[in-house]
Structures are given as structure tokens and as C-alpha cells.
Amino acid sequence: MPVLRLYLDEDADLKPDYRLSRASLQHLIGMLRSHHDHGWGHYLDVLVFVFWLASATSYRVVSRCFNIPRSTVHEMVYRVTKKLLKLKNRVIHFPSHADLENVGNGFAQLAGSPPSPGLWAALTAAKSE
């Protein structure tokens, strides 16, 4: 369980394996905590979920990395996904229609390319959902 040991080592850099800083990962764990969570189960669920997402790999690979059954990985990913979906309206805020062009230009600037007409359409469609 080297990836779990990595999390337990407070001096270790988590970004290569979890793609999040320690502070971001701890904040996410805190946001997803509920009064039903007890012990290490909640932490492990989030760690498995983030590792799975960050590595873009199969449940089989994640199960080997954490030394847990593949079916358990599936259950953990499912639980955390449900929790994240409940939070989405609290943490994801779409810009107003007036701000969409500025947001699109900001993405284009970050990408180092001119604004794409499809980007404006995608942002407008996402806003109307």
C-alpha cells in the first residue's frame, strides 16, 4: 500500500500520485465528511476515489495499489461519486451570461490560443442546464 503510506507521511508530496496538494486533498476529505462517517473508512474512500481519478486507470490497478478487492474499489468510487454529486451545487458556480465572454477569453488565454467559437457555445449551453 505505498500510495496509502504516502498519504500517511505528512512530508510526502502527494501531487505525483493524487494530482492534488495535501491541503487540497484534506479540504476535499473534509467537505465530503458526513455525520455517518466514522474511523478511517471515509478517508480511505476519498483517497481511493482521488487516486483512481488521478491515475485514469482500472479498478483492478487501484485494488492492487491499495491491496483491497476490486469490488470494494467500485463501492468506494460509487460512494464518493454520490457525495460529490450532492455537493455540486454548493461548489460549482457558473458565470452569469454577461461574464461568459470574459470567461471564454480567459480560457483561451490560458490555452495560448485565440477564442474558439465552440467554446462560447459550450459555455452558453452549460449555463442553461
C-alpha positions as CSV (number, residue, x, y, z in Angstrom):
1,M,0.0,0.0,0.0
2,P,2.6,2.6,-1.0
3,V,0.0,5.2,-2.0
4,L,-1.6,5.0,1.4
5,R,1.7,5.2,3.1
6,L,2.4,8.2,1.0
7,Y,-0.7,10.0,2.4
8,L,0.3,9.0,6.0
9,D,3.7,10.5,5.5
10,E,3.0,14.2,6.2
11,D,6.1,15.3,4.5
12,A,5.5,13.5,1.3
13,D,4.4,15.2,-1.9
14,L,1.0,13.8,-3.0
15,K,0.8,15.5,-6.4
16,P,2.5,12.9,-8.4
17,D,0.1,10.2,-7.3
18,Y,-3.1,12.0,-6.3
19,R,-2.7,15.1,-8.5
20,L,-3.7,17.3,-5.6
21,S,-1.7,19.1,-2.9
22,R,-2.0,17.8,0.6
23,A,-4.1,20.8,1.6
24,S,-6.5,20.4,-1.3
25,L,-6.9,16.7,-0.6
26,Q,-7.5,17.3,3.1
27,H,-10.1,20.0,2.2
28,L,-11.9,17.6,-0.1
29,I,-11.9,15.0,2.6
30,G,-13.4,17.5,5.0
31,M,-16.0,18.7,2.5
32,L,-17.2,15.1,1.8
33,R,-17.4,14.1,5.5
34,S,-20.8,13.5,6.9
35,H,-22.1,12.6,10.4
36,H,-22.4,9.0,9.3
37,D,-18.7,8.6,8.7
38,H,-16.6,7.0,11.4
39,G,-12.9,5.9,11.6
40,W,-10.7,5.5,8.5
41,G,-13.4,4.4,6.1
42,H,-14.2,7.9,4.9
43,Y,-10.6,8.9,4.4
44,L,-9.8,5.7,2.5
45,D,-12.9,6.1,0.3
46,V,-11.8,9.6,-0.7
47,L,-8.1,8.5,-1.2
48,V,-9.1,5.6,-3.4
49,F,-11.5,7.8,-5.4
50,V,-9.0,10.5,-6.0
51,F,-6.2,8.1,-6.8
52,W,-8.5,6.3,-9.3
53,L,-9.5,9.6,-10.9
54,A,-5.9,11.0,-11.0
55,S,-4.4,7.9,-12.5
56,A,-7.2,7.3,-15.0
57,T,-6.8,3.6,-14.5
58,S,-8.9,0.5,-13.9
59,Y,-10.4,-0.7,-10.6
60,R,-8.1,-3.7,-10.8
61,V,-5.0,-1.5,-10.8
62,V,-6.3,0.6,-7.9
63,S,-7.2,-2.5,-5.9
64,R,-3.6,-3.7,-6.3
65,C,-2.2,-0.3,-5.2
66,F,-4.3,-0.2,-2.0
67,N,-4.4,-4.0,-1.5
68,I,-8.2,-4.2,-1.4
69,P,-10.7,-6.2,-3.5
70,R,-11.8,-4.7,-6.8
71,S,-15.4,-4.8,-5.8
72,T,-14.5,-2.7,-2.8
73,V,-12.9,-0.1,-5.0
74,H,-16.1,0.0,-7.1
75,E,-18.2,0.6,-3.9
76,M,-15.8,3.3,-2.7
77,V,-15.8,5.1,-6.0
78,Y,-19.6,4.9,-6.1
79,R,-20.0,6.3,-2.6
80,V,-17.7,9.2,-3.1
81,T,-19.3,10.0,-6.5
82,K,-22.7,10.2,-4.8
83,K,-21.3,12.5,-2.2
84,L,-19.7,14.8,-4.8
85,L,-22.9,15.0,-6.8
86,K,-24.7,16.2,-3.7
87,L,-22.1,19.0,-3.3
88,K,-22.0,20.1,-6.9
89,N,-24.5,23.0,-6.5
90,R,-22.5,24.3,-3.5
91,V,-19.1,24.3,-5.1
92,I,-19.7,24.7,-8.9
93,H,-20.9,28.2,-9.9
94,F,-21.5,29.1,-13.5
95,P,-20.8,32.7,-14.5
96,S,-23.6,35.0,-15.5
97,H,-24.4,35.4,-19.2
98,A,-22.7,38.8,-19.0
99,D,-19.5,37.2,-17.8
100,L,-19.4,34.2,-20.2
101,E,-17.4,36.0,-22.9
102,N,-14.7,37.1,-20.3
103,V,-14.6,33.5,-19.0
104,G,-14.2,32.2,-22.6
105,N,-11.4,34.7,-23.3
106,G,-9.7,33.7,-20.0
107,F,-9.7,30.0,-21.0
108,A,-8.3,31.0,-24.5
109,Q,-5.6,33.0,-22.8
110,L,-4.6,30.1,-20.5
111,A,-4.6,27.8,-23.6
112,G,-2.4,30.3,-25.5
113,S,-4.8,30.2,-28.5
114,P,-7.5,32.5,-29.9
115,P,-11.0,32.0,-28.5
116,S,-12.9,29.2,-30.2
117,P,-16.5,29.8,-31.4
118,G,-17.3,26.4,-30.0
119,L,-16.2,27.5,-26.5
120,W,-18.7,30.3,-26.3
121,A,-21.5,27.8,-27.4
122,A,-20.4,25.2,-24.8
123,L,-20.3,27.8,-22.0
124,T,-23.7,29.1,-23.0
125,A,-25.2,25.6,-23.2
126,A,-23.6,24.7,-19.8
127,K,-25.1,27.8,-18.2
128,S,-28.6,27.0,-19.5
129,E,-28.6,23.4,-18.0
